[in-house]
Amino acid sequence: TRFEDMPVWQDAIDFAVAIYELTKTMPTSEKYGITSQIQRSASSISANIAEGFGRKSQNDRAHFYKIAYGSLLETKNCIYLCKRLGYVQIEDEVRLIATCENLQNQINAILRYFKNHD
């Protein structure tokens, strides 16, 4: 199989696209601030899932899924910050946080699998 066939990777890259779309409406003064940070953390999720997929040992794979999970939580935090700063509408926040929680569940399931199949 290929990493592109993994539902968690597909959801993660769709999520990154949604974040990039969201940042198009952010103030240009944030180009090197929160806009850059949320874009980098969001794109890191699918990138680390892909990298983990290519690793041979279960420990290496789990390591990259843990990094992906951390990037996901960083992105989630940025969504909350953007909402407080007035850069995100409530309906976008609700939709994106729901996507975050779906991704958290998927990544946690993968990590539980690795833990139970040591």
Disulfide bonds with the S-S distance in Angstrom:
none
